[in-house]
Amino acid sequence: MPAPSTYFDLIDTTFDFPQEGIELKQGILHFYSINLMELIRKYGTPLRVFYLPRIAQQIQNARHWFHQAFRRYGYTGKYLYAYCTKSSHFSFVLWEVLRHNVHLEISHTNDLAIVEWLWKKGWINQDILIIANGYKERAYAERIRALYQAGFRNLIPVLDDINELEYYEGLEPPIQIGIRIAAEEEPTFEFYTSRLGIRPSEIIPFYQQRIRNHPSVRLRMLHFFINTGIQDSPYYWSEFSRALEMYIALRDLCPDLDMFNIGGGFPVRNTLRFLYNYEEIVDEIVSQIHQRCAQENIPDPHLITEFGTFTVGEAGAHLFQVLGEKIQNDAERWYMLNGSIMQYIPDTWGLGERFIVLPVNYWDKPYQRVNLGGLSCDAHDYYNSEVHLNHVFLPILPENPQEEPLYVAFLHTGAYQDALAGFGGIQHCLIPAPRYLVIYQDDEGQLHHWLFAEPTSSEAMLNLLGYHQDNPLPTPAQSRTPAGTYEQILIQEL
Ligand SMILES: Cc1ncc(COP(=O)(O)O)c(C=O)c1O
């Protein structure tokens, strides 16, 4: 086969292309049928795009896979989809997920401020299931108590530590609680056991001695989550089975226990050669639980998931312009982007995450291997390897500077980036955040654009840094900066 000559040929011969939500029409990359060049012409770059209907599709997909497996095995519990808010706290994300009747998983007292807002706004009612995870500061536990007493009867604190139980003394009627089992870490990790949750050997005695006859709590849920996500690996299945055996042992003692929460951990497509088989994994999870429960003669638990990445990841994209090309030696060619990769998509340098990176235009041009460079001066502000290609290839740049520049899209960047980078604040080299565009669908199926945030202005940045009228530091009586011409300043230095 001759070597592919254009960028399109490269993708066409290397991957199964087009794919769901990623296609080429009239030579332009489309994201869920949206012409990205049109967005760029209208809103400029750098641009962060959220396409909310994808969130709805993902929720429906997961429900479909679980319900299908439930039917296959005659599973008698229910499937409950909870959204893990930490993966994206934006109001528009909560709006979309709540339109699809999901429950919530939260991690901090400030999440409960969001819950109160949602309730006042009428987006939720008080019966929503809220799973409160995390090691609890007093303020968090007190807010849980307050909301419970205000009528949120399905607010379930998941004990991360045995001492947390004390926070729930005296609640009437008894509050439903969960216990998080501490997982063993992956063999390559620095620690043996996760710091999150209660160590397995303590759980049964803790239940027997302190929970069983406790007047203010009822144990309803066993929670299990591992950092590396749900993978078809011996490590995952061995941890899953340890948690399932713990559920069975606890259920034997505690007839109230009826929820098995397997946390988050579904991945999103981070390469065009994504081989993860969601249906098979769900099938295996459901069949293992059902089989073991049948053997032990206990009812199938209600199965809860807390997908964060999976819910919002594929809804997001970042669009950049390539400002220019730098060739630093015979092998290293840089495409300089008009934003910061390290800052906008911090997963890439902090966690080594990979995303689908594609050009928006010029698919008909020859391609070359490049490194993508961000605008900050940090050596780590770069991106240069796809999951399968181990390189980034992009079309060559137009020769004539009058021609349209090359634009590049990072796809499926919807989860965690804003939380890790700190939305709206001061960032590296004072590079402003990108413009944020939200595309949402109304009940009639009509798509709308909401220009959610402008790039951070220099005024806003200066204000945050204390360059404002209320700055209390005294003005020096006379300026202490050296004065004069460059030569005079040098003399003063000497
Ligand atoms: C307890 C818990 N549940 C759910 C999640 C969401 O995980 P993911 O984004 O992989 O679905 C997390 C992520 O850290 C978590 O800590």
PDBQT file of the ligand as one rigid body, heavy atoms in Angstrom, charges set to zero:
ROOT
HETATM    1  C1  LIG A 501     -15.882   8.296  45.259  1.00  0.00    +0.000 C 
HETATM    2  C2  LIG A 501     -15.784   8.620  43.818  1.00  0.00    +0.000 A 
HETATM    3  N1  LIG A 501     -16.805   8.284  43.016  1.00  0.00    +0.000 NA
HETATM    4  C3  LIG A 501     -16.772   8.576  41.698  1.00  0.00    +0.000 A 
HETATM    5  C4  LIG A 501     -15.686   9.197  41.136  1.00  0.00    +0.000 A 
HETATM    6  C5  LIG A 501     -15.703   9.498  39.658  1.00  0.00    +0.000 C 
HETATM    7  O1  LIG A 501     -14.767   8.796  38.977  1.00  0.00    +0.000 OA
HETATM    8  P1  LIG A 501     -14.717   8.842  37.395  1.00  0.00    +0.000 P 
HETATM    9  O2  LIG A 501     -14.575  10.259  36.996  1.00  0.00    +0.000 OA
HETATM   10  O3  LIG A 501     -13.551   8.003  37.052  1.00  0.00    +0.000 OA
HETATM   11  O4  LIG A 501     -15.995   8.238  36.903  1.00  0.00    +0.000 OA
HETATM   12  C6  LIG A 501     -14.599   9.558  41.924  1.00  0.00    +0.000 A 
HETATM   13  C7  LIG A 501     -13.438  10.226  41.340  1.00  0.00    +0.000 C 
HETATM   14  O5  LIG A 501     -12.457  10.539  41.946  1.00  0.00    +0.000 OA
HETATM   15  C8  LIG A 501     -14.648   9.252  43.314  1.00  0.00    +0.000 A 
HETATM   16  O6  LIG A 501     -13.630   9.576  44.120  1.00  0.00    +0.000 OA
ENDROOT
TORSDOF 0
